Amino acid sequence: MERLVISGGKKLDGKVSLQGSKNSALPILSAAVTVNGISIIHNCPDLTDVTAALKILEHIGCKIKREGHTVIVDASCANRFDIPEKLMREMRSSIVFLGALLARFGAACVTSPGGCEIGLRPIDLHLSALRSMNTYINESGGLLQCETDGLCAANITLAFPSVGATENIMLASMGASGETVITNAAREPEIVDLAKFLKACGAEIYGAGQSVIRIKSQKKLRSAEHTIIPDRIVASTFMACAASAGGVAAIDGVCMEHLSPVVPVFETTGCEISVNNNELIIKAPERLLRVKSVRTMPYPGFPTDSQAIIMAMLAKSKGTSIISEKIFENRFRHVPELIKMGADIRVEDGRVAVIEGVKKLRGAHVSSSDLRGGCALAVAALGADGKTVVDEIHHIDRGCEALEKSLSALGAEIKRE
Ligand code: EPZ
């Protein structure tokens, strides 16, 4: 079992290149199934979740080539529409293969997806949307058998702007006739990136990034090449590392527009942020100031995926900060581990964390419970006195490419054992 060993208390001074976005790469890899040809995907991060997506593509019959951060998917030979439970359970994003398989084959046989245990994570919105597009879905014993005698366009209003449901509808629409309209669609940058890929393949999509997305049917998608957007959540993780450890960090390859929901929070703590072309430089103050209130919201609100790392850095700030988690029911699993490191945090009603900033954190033996929670422990460890050992780092490897190498480049003392 691998673990990270971090010696804290050392100010950062370095530069790191930002990886491509996991949450963009995964739906785009499943979108490759809808193309009866070749998809060349650049800036695809090297993550265990990406490897899991490639395994699914291979199982379906696609040919895969991985050359550094470029993945080439030849889906012309795809010939099956089932995904075994073992592959489905490797990650949450496996569920967006459902829309892609329906578009390509008019059928899909999958099971409930796996992924980080951060809440109930139902898929009711996905399924009701696909049903309204003329899919018959039989759910029994965790198995989802889906069939259609022709996907139909539909007007779908989502009760919540779910990222995954929006992606599944967009993907299923690739095989539907007519115009599908998604109202209350997710507006995340990853949705815009998926639309950009599908458009490069010949799809007609309007309004991605806004609440209403219109998708016109496109019977045949062509081969295309696409570059994945930078990972805004990993960018905010590196920023939190600098804020927690102190010092200066340069992050190369950011998209500032995608970071607009998080930058004001860092500035409130006293961090100075400057941007030169696509390089962000963050300079931490001697001691961070508290942030009165942070609420996670769908984009362009503050991202739930940055909640844990912000909490970790605020643990040592001056004053009391309050974080409300509005997206997932169980996304404070990092709190007991931060408390082991000397943080003073109490959770009220499961959804609100009150962080009384302490002067010092101390190194401890802690364990990741999920991807972003694991990153939060690394953030706290960089600002803690002494040595921290972070276990269960397979969670971190799902979404952060070689975190120890990136943080070493920023000047941290960290190694993987
Ligand atoms: C995506 O998950 C991301 N994952 C998550 O990132 C991210 O936290 C989340 O969007 C919100 O931004 C990927 O892109 C692979 P949702 P997703 O559907 O699509 C409820 C990370 O750390 N809901 O927008 O699963 C759901 O329970 C991960 O990288 C339903 O009730 O998120 C949740 O409370 C973790 N029914 C809320 O909506 C449904 O059918 C948001 O979920 C679907 C969702």
Boltz pocket constraint, residues with backbone or C-beta under 6 A from the ligand:
constraints:
  - pocket:
      binder: B
      contacts: [[A, 22], [A, 23], [A, 24], [A, 26], [A, 92], [A, 93], [A, 116], [A, 119], [A, 120], [A, 121], [A, 122], [A, 123], [A, 124], [A, 125], [A, 126], [A, 127], [A, 160], [A, 161], [A, 162], [A, 163], [A, 164], [A, 165], [A, 186], [A, 304], [A, 305], [A, 326], [A, 327], [A, 328], [A, 329], [A, 371], [A, 372], [A, 399]]
      max_distance: 6.0
